[in-house]
Amino acid sequence: MAVYHSIVVFGTSITRGSFDSVGGGWVSRLSAYVDARIPPERGTDIIEVYNLGISGDTSRGVRERFASELTPRADGAEYSRVTVLLEVGGNDALFNTKTNTHWVEPAEYIANVEACVAEVKRRGFRIVLLGLHKPDEERTNPIPWDPECAYRWSDCKVYDDALQTIAAREQLLYIPQHDILGPEHLLDGDHPNAKGHQLIFERIKEYLEKANII
């Protein structure tokens, strides 16, 4: 009898796979990998990967849609296991140099992530927190599409550190990403290109396999 495992990925444009015309993003690569490794005809573990990445989203937006979008992809009787991957924080950390504010300030970001964690635990599922990557600040400070705003690692690190703190306190798996992408892997200084998405996929696959999630 087949065992169905739902992997639900919440996030932003990077989760969505924007600008990866080769593999469709790291989530699509992960889905293709598990499909190839565990074909349905084996009648054993069947893993379904759901990509719920929305370009420009923040932890605020994810929190608002979290429960309603998780339910139809996780609460079916056929699912024996459910794992949520949460990749959010880069847009929250966007810094406005005119107002000296972030898109979503760290305190609200922490509350939003904690709310998602609590919802997953309430349902008896598992959640994995995905860390932030380093932007290429030569191209993102300021960002070319909005000269009043900047993506800076000093800001992103605050949010990344918050994820690690939550993961340690709640005993969750945290997957670091700050050390895998260089400027050559970023299309515009922030969004990964195809090679960047491949590196993200490889890192996440490695951690999920070690944790016996896939």
Secondary structure as UniProt FT lines:
FT   STRAND          3..11
FT   HELIX           13..16
FT   TURN            17..19
FT   TURN            21..23
FT   HELIX           26..37
FT   HELIX           40..42
FT   STRAND          45..53
FT   TURN            55..56
FT   HELIX           59..70
FT   HELIX           71..73
FT   TURN            77..78
FT   STRAND          79..86
FT   TURN            90..93
FT   STRAND          95..96
FT   TURN            97..100
FT   STRAND          101..102
FT   HELIX           106..122
FT   TURN            123..124
FT   STRAND          126..130
FT   HELIX           137..140
FT   TURN            144..145
FT   TURN            147..148
FT   STRAND          149..150
FT   HELIX           153..170
FT   STRAND          173..175
FT   TURN            178..180
FT   HELIX           183..185
FT   HELIX           194..210
FT   TURN            211..212
//
